C-alpha cells in the first residue's frame, strides 16, 4: 500500500491511497494515518486506486476518522470503485465517514 499526503487550501489534508488495503496494506499505513489524524482537522482520503479493503483496512480508516471527529474535525472518503464502495457500505463505514464520488462535493463537505 502506498500513501501520499498533500496539503490543500482551506487546511485540508488529502491522503491518497494506492493498492490493496488488506492486512499488509493496513500495517504499512496505520501509523501514518494516525499521524495525519493527530495533525489535521479536515482530511480527504482519496481511494480511487484502492483495489480492495479488508477488515484491518476498515479499522485503519475508522480510528483516524474518530480521532479527527473527536476534536471537531471531519474526514471524508472520495472516489471508491464499485467494489470498494460496496465493502464500505456493507461494513457500515459510511455511517462514520461520508463517502463521495464527486471530488468537489468531497471538498465542499470539509468546508
Order of alpha helices (4+ residues) and beta strands (2+ residues): beta-beta-alpha-beta-alpha-beta-alpha-beta-alpha
